[in-house]
Amino acid sequence: MFATAAAAQNVVGNAAAGKQKASMCIGCHAVPGYRTAYPKVYHVPKIGGQQPEYIIAALKEYKDGDRWHPSMRAIAGSLTDQDMADLAAYFGGHKQ
């Protein structure tokens, strides 16, 4: 299992739990070459293999409003620190 600690909260991520929570992510982030058309057309990045700390930081920035994308703000807004750490542990150790 790949574990990571969420920065300020010392929350330990669980990759197995993250896998169970990943369905909301893979519809966009696991599709090769996927582009979204809302709110504008752009390439959706793959997150598999990304640094867990980066994933947590990005999710927190969406949740806090420091990053803007309507879908990501809504998704991140529903996540707890534990959810973020679990997703980061899963995607950080999972190559797409």
Buried (B, 14 or more C-beta within 10 A) or exposed (E): EBBBBBBEEEBEBBBEBBBEBBEBBBEBBBEEEEEBEEEEEEEBEBBBEBEBBEBBBBBBBBBEEEBEBEBBBEBBEEBEBBBBBBBBBBBBBBEE
